C-alpha cells in the first residue's frame, strides 16, 4: 500500500516537472504567434522606411495629383534630374505618394502607442499600489479616478489638445490621462486581494518595511496583468490618435499619420478611395495584431484568465 502511494506521488511529481514552460505555451498560442508576427512586420517598416521608398512623404507634386495605384509618377532628385517612380498606392490631392506617407505614418502611430502604454502603466502602477495598500490614500485617489473615468476618453483628449495646442507630446499626454484610471483600478484590485494574504500579514507582523513589502510581495503579482493591459492600451492609443488626427486636433498636418492621411483624402473618397483605403488597412491590421497579442498573453500568462492551449 505504501509503495502504491509513493509511486502515485512520484508520477504526479513527474507530471508537474514536465509542465510546458511559459515560452512554449506562448508559441503554441495562435493569437500570440499571428499577432506577434504582424506587429514584427509593421515595426520593421519604421527603420526601413528610407530603404523601402526614396520619396519624401511631404513632397508636393501638382503634376502627380490623384494618381491611381500602379501609375508611374515623375519626380526630381536632389540634383534636379527627373526620374519615374511607380505609385504603389497612388497619390493624394496634393501629389504626395500615399505609399511613402503610410510607411512614414507608422512611425508616429507606433511612437504614440508605445509611449502612452509605458507612461500610463508606470504612473497607474505607482498610484494603484498606493491606493490599494493605504486605505486613506484609497479614499481620496479613487474618487479622482472615478471622476476622470466619467468623462469620455475622446472628449477629454480633444479638450486637452485644444487647450494646449497640437503637437506630438500634447497628443501623447492627452491620451495618457484617460488611460491612467483604468490601470489604477486594475492594480488597486490586485493589491487589495494580495494585502490580505498570509505571507503579507506575516511580513507586516515581523516589522518588514512597507516599501520592501510592496516591492517583494505585491509588485510581482501585478506584472502579468499589467503586460496584458499595456497591449490593450497601446492599441487603444493608436486608434485614438488616428481619430484625433482625422478630426484635425491631433498632430500637425505636416506630419504624416494614418489619421490625417485619411482626413485629407475624405473629400474625394468616392472618386479616389485609395487615399483612405490603404492607411485604413494598415491601421486596422496594427490594432488587430496588438489586440490579438493581448488576448494571447492574457490567456497564457494571466493566472486568472489562463486556459489550456
Secondary structure, DSSP 8 states (H G I E B T S, - for coil): -HHHHHHHHHHHHHHHHT---HHHHHHT-HHHHHHHHHHHHHHHHHHHHHHH--S-TT---GGGTT--TTEEEEEE-TTS-EEEEEETT-B-TT--BHHHHHHHHHHHHHHHHHHHHHHHHHHHHHHHHHHHH-HHHHHHHHHHHHHHHTS-HHHHHHHHHHHH-S-HHHHHHHHHHHHHHHHHHHHHHHHHHHTTSHHHHHHHHTT--HHHHIIIIIGGGGHHHHHHHHHHHHHHHHHHHHHHHHHT-SS-TTS--HHHHHHHHGGGTTT-THHHHHHHHHHHHHHHHHHHHHHHHHHHH-TTT----
